[in-house]
Amino acid sequence: MTDSCVTDIRARHKRNIRLTWILLILGLVVACSVAWTLRGVGITMANETVCGMEEHQHSAACYADIADGGQLICTLPEHIHTVACTGIDTANNEPPVVEITTPTEAPTEPATEPERETVQLPNYLADASASYEKNVIYVNTALGERSKDTVHEWLDLGLPGENDGKYFKNSKESPYILQVGDTVELCIYTDSSSTDTFWSAPDGAMTLVNESYTIQADGSRKVVKEYKPNQTGDMQVHFGEQKFYINVPDPKQELEAFHYDHADIEITDGGFYEIKRTVTDQNGNQVTTRQIFDSYITGVNHCYIYNAAGSVIMTYESTDYESHGTPGETQYELTSKYRCMENDKKWVKRSEVDHAQFDVQLLLKPRQQIVTVTRNGVQISQTETDISDSTGESDVTILSAVFDMSHRSVVDANNKCPDHSGLDFNLMANVNQIIKVEPASVEPTARKHLTNGSIGTNQFQFELLDKDGKLIDRQYCDTEGQVTFEAQYFLMAGTYTYTIRENIPSKAVQIDGKPYSRGIFYDSHTETVTVTVTADAQGNLSASMAYSGGSAPVFRNTAVTERYMPIGVQKVWSDSSTVDHTADAIGFRIWRIESGQPDALVSIDGKSKFYLNDASGWKWSYTELPVQYAGRTYSYRVEEVDIPDGYIAGYTSGQNGGTLEYTITNTPKDAITLSIQKQWLAPDGTPMQGAPTAQSVSALLQRQCKEVEIPVTIQVVSPAGALLEQYKQPAYVGSSFTFTLGVTEGTAENVSVVSADKCSAAYANGVFTVQDIQVGALVRVRCDNVMDSSSLLLHHTFESTFEKWESTGDAMLGGGYYTNYVAGSGPDCHSLKIYNRTQDWASAVFTLDSSVIKPGQTYSFSAYLNRAAVYTESDNSTTHNLGADHTAPLNLTLYYEDSAGGSNYLNIATVGAAPSGSWIHLRNASLTIPVGCTNMKLQVETNGEEGTDKFSDLFLDEVIIAPAGMDISVEQNTGRVLLNNPEFYSFTVTGKTIPADVQQNVDNWHLDAWNKRIEITAVEGWIKTLSGTELDQVPNRIYQYFVQEDPMTGFTPSYSDMYVSSNTAQTPIIIKNQSIAYTLPATGGVGLVPFLGGGSLLILASGLYSYKLIRRKRRSSA
């Protein structure tokens, strides 16, 4: 191929590429231009219509002469083609809508509207005649009766007619508007017996269609008359001095100034939306739940205007509306006026409008919930709960609710409009949904996994609790570890929270942060179960579960080996042969040792100190002491306490046939000895022959020691003094340390030091400091769990108020300014005084709110009652001393009425023989309110009090009702509400630290300050013995003695059997002095070695020389 051909091909290829780009760019320019052009005007459908109707709008020629009533004579229906007329499917052109459906009559839907599920709602008001004014003309509207002066809304548009700032009064300038063929129903309440007090004017202008007369409860007469105008123009209806003005427009003028240019929705009174669900629960009870909402309209999806034939003559869409004001305000409205009044396509003739339909959006705000339980038609209980939520989080939105507006609503809407230019519908969103469904249910589950063991029958139990911590169900796992709780039933849609936990034995102890009991480490974690209950469009409930861990929880326990051994302790007195100890007794403790350190005191039957005496044969034993426990290995150490003066204790231990045996030996201090012996040795190490020249030697006796680390006991006690937790912190005698207490219930500010034995302790800024530690040191710490007031269901302190308590009998109530439980003074600090008690039963009562304190549920009650020794008369000043102390019982009682109306008294708490002048705490942590009871009252009273007409004054204070199981008390003087349950406390001792400014003895051998210079003499047989008094040993220290002799010429010292705590003369510390040996050379000579060496060298040299000569000679002879 020639170069020119290649060049030509390349040129054509480039041209094609350029042409392609040019076409692409032109296409984009055209597309953008079309889109910009059609952005506001849309596009005209050119498809052929399939509806079979002609487009037509009525004109003046479509009506008969006014003399004929202005009737429509045109036979063609009005019709404007829509997308639906083209056959194009529009069913999927709208986004999906989630809606609530109530089974009612289906609304009349135009062909152009795609199908959707809606809530069909009535539009009504409560009968306004419940409150009426006599001799005033009322108009019967679609929403009830309204005064003739409150049907035409006023707006400052400069229109004629008198107004009150809200409404135009009915007058000639502001008449009631009717279209040709419409009627109006008027009524009046009067004491007059005349039945012809209504008449019309001018004569013949109106026809009386219907009339009725009814007698009201107050004897007045209600007169109702319905009129129909016979002509256009102005007319009146009279009742005495009352006049009702009416105007009927001329239909021929509708195409000019008279037409409707909008259809609005206005809400002036709000409305209620009620959902009523009836469910049969698992017990066969009928549970009816009524949820009541405040309802408001927040948007319009569409509005259809219909003629009398049922055809749609105008459609308003959501884009035609805008809101004025805020939902709930008096003048809030959704109006199409401002978007449609200039668009004649949205105008409609007045005389053609017959009825309308609105599809709107509703906002529901929770108001109240009423739950009624019945069985066989008999009500068992009813509970009312305020479910209002100011945050708006519980609000419900219904996206599509349809309201059918009757012809009467159309008449009302036109009259409501200030200038009658449109239809201002007044809507009440009152709804009552009745749904009957079956309850939804779930069965929570869990699993148990046991390491190092197999699961036994009914070995591990689990609990299910509700969101308030109330126990719902308990179940054991099977031998495979599966746990299945009873089915939980739900009657309402919503979210429900439960907690699953293992029921850990109450005697379990915390070891390494885990509960431990009988060879099992328990899993103490909890699992949250969230149940979501939903309702479908028909109200049917379904429930689903979600676990916080993603799946059913697994609780993992670990089994460990436990091994126990018997123990025996024996007491030995070293001087028993010379001293009688039958009257003596000694106490001892047993320390548990782990990793060489004392861990805890052994407690048996609540005792940690045991005794030995002559009656017991100086022996004590126990059958089982754990040597393997909770995965740990323990040994034990016996320690005598309160050692008799003049004695020192020694200990030996061992194991004999599977029994741990310990011996405590008490030896008089004077019997303790330490001996040092001097030995003289010859150079060869044998005893030296003959007596040494020296008659004595000097030596320095010294010792080293180390402290025995002892445990300091830290006890945490409740406000009532009950032991909650106990910890052991190792420390040394005389030393100090600090620690902190982690509190998981309550706050650290409620912690304080109660007492300190054999040490000193203080608390400041969250840190405890323990100093001056001695053997047996014990620190008691108190922690007050102060309750959050929000946890209390009722708390009456009677500070400047009677708290709505009421007296019974002749008793009277007043303030006790000085006899108050919580200390204080002045008018704002007192209790409730109950005086003028002329009957022994006279007292004070308080009516309980059944929506707070509910029948069938369990609660904790607490109150403080004080009985005075005086009777105060009704003037609250004259008193009578009642003399001797009155000790009749004091009672806290619940009065209630049963389902039959009978009176009942349920005792909550009683304190018998309560003395006068003392505050008596009446409490019961678990009292169940009887099911079905009503009219519940809490009261205080006395039983069997002596007297005839004068009974002692009572003072009541600090009345509390709380959730069940809470053991509550109120701290006097401070008023703090304390929770005393041990299970509500949890503590952890963290971090033992040594203060920088405190000398701390460490667990190492160190030189003791004690030393003694001794003389070992020949007179004493070269043995020096020191008594226990001379050694002066300190308890709880371990000693090791060593000796250093002063240097002696000619002897080398050595030592044996040193570093002992004590010894005897038979096993002393030995100082060996070995004499130094000398070797002397022979007299006058230097020895044979030099001569022998020199001779040997000479012989060797001569031999070599001889060998050389022989060699030379042989060469010469040869």
SULNORJO-V340056 format. One record per backbone hydrogen bond with DSSP energy under -0.5 kcal/mol. NH is the residue of the N-H (numbers start at 0). CO is the residue of the C=O. E is the energy in kcal/mol with one decimal. If there is no record, write none. Layout:
NH,CO,E
NH,CO,E
//
This chain:
5,1,-1.9
6,2,-2.6
7,3,-2.0
8,4,-2.5
9,5,-2.5
10,6,-1.9
11,7,-2.3
12,8,-2.5
13,9,-2.1
14,10,-2.1
15,11,-2.2
16,12,-2.0
17,13,-2.4
18,14,-2.5
19,15,-2.3
20,16,-2.2
21,17,-2.3
22,18,-2.3
23,19,-2.2
24,20,-2.5
25,21,-2.3
26,22,-2.2
27,23,-1.9
28,24,-2.2
29,25,-2.3
30,26,-2.3
31,27,-2.4
32,28,-2.0
33,29,-2.3
34,30,-2.3
35,31,-2.4
36,32,-2.2
37,33,-2.2
38,35,-0.8
41,37,-1.3
45,43,-0.5
49,84,-4.0
50,84,-0.8
55,78,-1.9
61,58,-1.8
62,59,-1.6
63,70,-2.7
67,64,-1.5
68,65,-2.1
69,64,-1.6
72,61,-3.0
73,61,-1.4
78,55,-2.1
84,81,-1.1
85,82,-1.5
86,83,-1.1
87,82,-0.9
92,89,-1.6
98,96,-0.6
100,536,-0.8
101,117,-0.7
103,101,-0.8
108,106,-0.9
112,109,-1.5
113,111,-0.6
118,399,-1.2
119,117,-0.6
120,118,-0.7
120,401,-3.2
123,121,-0.5
129,126,-1.4
130,127,-1.8
134,188,-3.7
135,132,-0.8
137,186,-3.0
138,145,-3.5
139,184,-2.6
140,138,-1.0
140,143,-2.5
143,140,-1.5
145,138,-2.5
147,136,-2.2
149,146,-2.4
150,147,-0.5
151,167,-0.5
152,150,-0.6
152,415,-1.2
153,165,-3.0
156,154,-2.4
163,166,-1.9
167,151,-2.9
168,161,-3.0
170,173,-1.6
175,244,-2.8
177,246,-2.4
181,178,-2.6
183,226,-2.5
185,183,-0.6
185,224,-3.1
186,137,-2.1
187,222,-1.8
189,187,-0.5
189,220,-2.7
198,237,-1.2
200,235,-2.2
204,201,-2.0
206,227,-2.6
208,206,-0.8
208,225,-3.1
209,225,-1.2
211,223,-2.4
213,221,-2.0
215,219,-3.1
218,215,-1.9
220,189,-3.3
221,213,-3.4
222,187,-2.8
222,220,-0.6
223,211,-2.6
223,221,-0.5
224,185,-2.9
225,209,-3.0
226,183,-3.1
227,206,-2.2
228,181,-0.7
229,204,-3.7
230,204,-0.6
232,247,-3.0
234,245,-2.3
235,200,-2.7
236,243,-2.0
237,198,-2.3
238,241,-2.8
239,196,-0.6
241,238,-2.9
243,236,-2.6
245,234,-2.9
246,175,-2.7
247,232,-2.1
248,177,-0.6
248,246,-0.5
250,248,-0.6
252,249,-1.7
253,250,-1.7
255,252,-1.4
257,252,-1.6
258,256,-0.7
259,347,-3.2
260,258,-0.5
260,420,-2.5
263,422,-3.6
264,333,-2.4
265,424,-3.3
266,331,-1.5
267,265,-0.5
272,292,-2.6
273,271,-0.5
273,430,-2.7
274,290,-2.7
275,273,-0.6
275,432,-3.4
276,274,-0.6
276,288,-2.7
277,434,-2.3
278,286,-2.5
279,436,-0.5
280,278,-0.7
280,284,-2.2
283,280,-1.9
285,373,-3.1
286,278,-3.4
286,284,-0.7
287,285,-0.7
287,371,-3.0
288,276,-2.9
288,286,-0.6
289,287,-0.5
289,369,-2.9
290,274,-2.7
290,288,-0.6
291,289,-0.6
291,367,-3.2
292,272,-2.9
293,364,-2.9
294,270,-2.6
295,362,-2.1
297,295,-0.5
297,360,-2.5
298,360,-1.0
300,298,-0.5
300,358,-3.1
301,358,-1.6
302,315,-2.5
303,356,-2.8
304,313,-2.8
305,303,-0.5
305,354,-3.0
306,310,-2.1
309,306,-1.7
312,304,-3.4
313,304,-1.3
315,302,-2.8
317,300,-1.1
319,316,-1.8
320,317,-1.5
321,334,-1.9
323,332,-2.7
328,325,-2.5
331,328,-1.3
332,323,-1.9
333,264,-2.9
334,321,-2.7
334,332,-0.6
339,335,-1.5
340,336,-2.2
342,339,-1.3
343,341,-0.8
345,342,-2.4
346,343,-1.2
347,259,-2.2
351,348,-0.8
352,348,-0.7
352,349,-1.1
353,305,-2.9
354,305,-1.2
355,404,-2.3
356,303,-2.2
357,402,-2.6
358,301,-2.7
359,357,-0.6
359,400,-3.1
360,298,-2.9
361,397,-2.6
362,295,-3.5
363,361,-0.5
363,395,-3.6
364,293,-3.0
364,362,-0.5
365,363,-0.5
366,291,-2.3
367,291,-1.7
368,384,-2.6
369,289,-2.5
370,382,-2.7
371,287,-2.8
371,369,-0.5
372,380,-2.6
373,285,-2.4
373,371,-0.5
374,377,-2.6
377,374,-1.9
378,376,-0.5
379,372,-3.8
380,372,-1.5
382,370,-2.6
384,368,-2.9
386,366,-0.7
386,384,-0.7
387,366,-0.7
391,388,-1.1
394,391,-1.2
395,363,-2.5
397,361,-2.4
398,97,-0.6
398,396,-0.6
400,359,-2.5
401,118,-2.6
402,357,-3.0
403,120,-0.8
404,355,-2.9
404,402,-0.6
405,403,-0.6
409,405,-1.6
410,406,-2.3
411,407,-2.4
412,408,-2.6
413,409,-2.2
414,410,-2.0
415,411,-2.0
416,412,-1.4
419,416,-0.9
422,261,-2.2
423,412,-2.1
423,421,-0.6
424,263,-2.2
424,422,-0.9
426,265,-2.4
426,424,-0.7
428,269,-0.6
428,426,-0.5
429,427,-1.7
430,271,-2.1
430,428,-0.5
432,273,-3.0
434,275,-3.4
434,432,-0.6
436,277,-1.4
436,434,-0.6
438,279,-0.6
439,489,-1.9
441,487,-1.5
445,482,-1.9
446,552,-2.3
447,480,-2.3
448,554,-2.7
450,448,-0.6
450,556,-2.8
452,449,-0.7
454,478,-0.5
457,476,-0.6
458,455,-1.2
461,474,-3.1
462,500,-3.1
463,472,-2.6
464,498,-2.6
465,469,-2.3
468,465,-2.1
471,463,-3.5
472,463,-1.5
474,461,-2.3
476,459,-2.0
477,481,-2.1
480,477,-2.1
482,445,-2.7
484,443,-2.5
487,441,-2.9
488,486,-0.5
489,439,-2.9
493,532,-2.1
495,530,-2.9
497,528,-2.8
498,464,-2.3
499,526,-2.9
500,462,-1.9
502,460,-3.0
503,501,-1.3
507,504,-1.7
508,515,-2.5
510,508,-0.6
510,513,-3.0
513,510,-1.6
515,508,-2.3
516,519,-2.2
519,516,-1.2
520,557,-3.0
521,514,-2.9
521,519,-0.6
523,521,-0.7
526,499,-2.4
528,497,-2.7
529,527,-0.5
529,545,-3.1
530,495,-3.3
530,528,-0.6
531,529,-0.6
531,543,-2.7
532,493,-3.1
532,530,-0.6
533,531,-0.5
533,541,-2.7
535,539,-2.0
538,535,-2.1
540,437,-0.6
541,533,-2.1
543,531,-1.9
545,529,-1.9
547,527,-2.4
549,546,-1.9
552,444,-0.5
554,446,-3.0
555,553,-0.6
556,448,-2.7
556,554,-0.7
557,520,-1.9
558,450,-2.9
559,518,-2.3
562,627,-2.0
564,624,-2.0
565,657,-0.6
566,621,-2.6
567,659,-3.0
568,619,-3.2
569,661,-2.5
570,617,-2.6
571,663,-3.2
573,571,-0.6
573,665,-2.4
575,572,-1.5
577,574,-1.5
578,574,-2.4
580,578,-0.6
583,580,-1.5
585,611,-2.3
586,640,-0.8
587,609,-2.6
588,638,-2.8
590,588,-0.5
590,636,-3.2
591,599,-3.2
592,634,-3.5
593,596,-2.7
596,593,-2.0
598,591,-3.9
599,591,-0.9
601,589,-2.7
603,606,-3.0
606,603,-1.7
609,587,-2.6
611,585,-2.5
613,583,-0.7
616,613,-1.6
617,612,-2.7
618,615,-0.8
619,568,-2.1
621,566,-2.1
624,564,-2.1
626,562,-3.1
627,562,-1.8
628,631,-2.6
630,560,-0.5
631,628,-1.5
633,626,-2.3
634,592,-2.1
636,590,-2.1
638,588,-2.8
640,586,-2.8
646,643,-1.7
647,666,-2.6
649,664,-2.7
651,662,-2.0
653,660,-2.0
655,658,-2.7
658,655,-1.0
659,565,-2.8
660,653,-2.9
660,658,-0.6
661,567,-2.4
662,651,-2.9
663,569,-3.0
664,649,-3.1
664,662,-0.6
665,571,-2.7
665,663,-0.6
666,647,-2.6
666,664,-0.6
668,645,-3.3
670,667,-1.7
671,667,-0.6
671,668,-1.4
673,1025,-1.8
675,1023,-2.7
676,1068,-3.1
677,1021,-3.6
678,676,-0.5
678,1070,-2.8
680,1072,-3.3
681,685,-4.0
684,681,-2.3
687,679,-1.9
696,1015,-2.1
698,1013,-2.1
699,1043,-2.7
700,698,-0.6
700,1011,-3.6
701,699,-0.6
701,1041,-3.0
702,1009,-0.7
703,1039,-2.7
704,1005,-3.0
705,1037,-1.4
706,1001,-0.6
707,1035,-2.1
708,706,-0.7
709,730,-2.7
711,728,-2.4
712,710,-0.6
712,776,-2.2
713,726,-2.9
714,712,-0.5
714,778,-2.9
715,724,-3.0
716,714,-0.6
716,780,-3.1
717,721,-2.4
720,717,-2.1
723,715,-3.3
724,715,-1.5
726,713,-2.9
728,711,-2.5
730,709,-2.8
733,772,-3.7
734,731,-2.2
736,769,-2.2
737,992,-2.9
738,767,-1.9
739,989,-2.0
741,739,-0.6
741,987,-3.8
742,740,-0.5
743,741,-0.6
743,985,-2.5
744,985,-0.6
749,746,-1.8
750,747,-1.7
751,781,-2.1
753,779,-3.1
754,779,-1.2
756,777,-3.3
759,770,-2.6
761,768,-1.8
763,766,-2.2
766,763,-2.0
767,738,-3.0
768,761,-2.5
769,736,-3.0
770,759,-2.9
772,734,-1.5
773,757,-2.0
776,773,-1.4
777,756,-2.3
778,712,-3.0
779,754,-2.7
780,714,-3.6
780,778,-0.5
781,751,-2.8
782,716,-1.8
783,749,-2.1
784,782,-0.6
785,783,-1.4
786,976,-3.0
790,787,-2.3
791,788,-1.4
792,960,-2.0
793,960,-1.7
795,958,-2.8
796,794,-0.6
799,797,-1.1
804,801,-1.8
805,844,-3.1
807,842,-2.3
810,807,-1.5
811,834,-2.9
813,832,-2.4
815,830,-3.1
816,814,-1.0
819,817,-1.1
822,820,-0.6
828,825,-1.3
830,815,-1.8
831,955,-3.0
832,813,-3.5
832,830,-0.6
833,953,-3.3
834,811,-2.4
834,832,-0.6
835,871,-1.8
836,950,-0.5
837,835,-1.3
841,838,-1.1
843,939,-0.6
844,805,-3.2
845,937,-2.3
847,935,-2.4
849,847,-0.7
851,848,-1.8
852,848,-2.9
853,851,-0.8
855,928,-2.1
856,853,-1.7
858,926,-2.5
859,961,-3.1
860,923,-3.0
861,959,-2.2
862,921,-2.1
863,956,-2.3
864,919,-2.4
865,954,-2.5
866,917,-0.6
867,865,-0.6
867,952,-2.6
870,879,-2.3
872,877,-3.1
875,872,-2.1
878,876,-0.5
879,870,-2.2
881,868,-2.6
886,884,-0.6
889,910,-2.1
890,940,-2.8
891,908,-2.7
892,938,-3.1
893,905,-3.0
894,892,-0.6
894,936,-3.2
895,903,-2.1
896,933,-2.8
897,901,-2.1
900,897,-2.2
903,895,-2.2
905,893,-3.3
906,904,-0.6
907,891,-2.7
908,891,-1.7
910,889,-2.2
913,887,-0.6
913,910,-0.5
916,866,-3.3
917,914,-0.8
919,864,-2.9
919,917,-0.6
921,862,-3.1
921,919,-0.8
922,920,-0.6
923,860,-2.3
926,858,-2.6
928,856,-2.8
932,929,-1.2
933,896,-2.6
936,894,-2.8
937,845,-3.2
938,892,-2.6
939,843,-1.4
940,890,-1.8
941,839,-0.7
942,888,-1.5
950,836,-1.8
952,869,-2.6
953,833,-2.3
954,865,-2.6
955,831,-2.6
956,863,-2.3
958,795,-1.9
959,861,-3.4
959,957,-0.5
960,793,-2.1
961,859,-2.6
962,790,-0.6
963,857,-0.9
964,924,-3.5
965,962,-1.3
966,964,-0.7
967,965,-1.0
968,977,-2.0
970,975,-3.0
972,820,-0.6
973,970,-0.6
974,970,-2.9
977,968,-3.3
977,975,-0.7
978,784,-2.3
979,966,-3.3
979,977,-0.6
983,980,-1.5
984,981,-1.7
987,741,-1.9
989,739,-2.3
989,987,-0.5
992,737,-2.2
992,990,-0.6
994,992,-0.6
997,994,-1.4
1000,998,-0.5
1003,1001,-1.9
1005,704,-2.6
1007,702,-2.2
1011,700,-2.8
1013,698,-2.8
1015,696,-2.5
1016,1014,-0.6
1017,694,-2.7
1020,1017,-1.7
1021,1016,-2.8
1022,1019,-0.6
1023,675,-3.2
1025,673,-2.8
1027,671,-0.6
1030,1026,-1.8
1031,1027,-2.2
1036,1033,-0.7
1037,705,-2.3
1039,703,-2.3
1040,1059,-2.0
1041,701,-2.7
1043,699,-1.7
1045,697,-2.8
1050,1047,-1.5
1051,1073,-2.5
1052,1050,-0.5
1053,1071,-1.7
1055,1069,-1.8
1058,1040,-3.2
1059,1040,-0.7
1062,672,-2.0
1066,1063,-0.9
1067,1064,-0.5
1068,674,-2.9
1069,1055,-2.1
1070,676,-3.1
1071,1053,-3.4
1071,1069,-0.6
1072,678,-3.1
1072,1070,-0.5
1073,1051,-2.2
1073,1071,-0.6
1074,680,-2.5
1075,1049,-1.7
1091,1087,-2.4
1092,1088,-2.0
1093,1089,-2.4
1094,1090,-2.4
1095,1091,-1.7
1096,1092,-1.5
1097,1093,-1.9
1098,1094,-2.2
1099,1095,-1.7
1100,1096,-2.2
1101,1097,-2.2
1102,1098,-1.9
1103,1099,-1.7
1104,1100,-1.9
1105,1101,-2.5
1106,1102,-2.0
1107,1103,-1.5
1108,1104,-1.9
1109,1105,-2.3
1110,1106,-1.5
1111,1107,-1.9
1112,1108,-2.5
1113,1109,-2.0
1114,1110,-1.6
1115,1111,-2.0
1116,1112,-2.3
1117,1113,-1.2
//
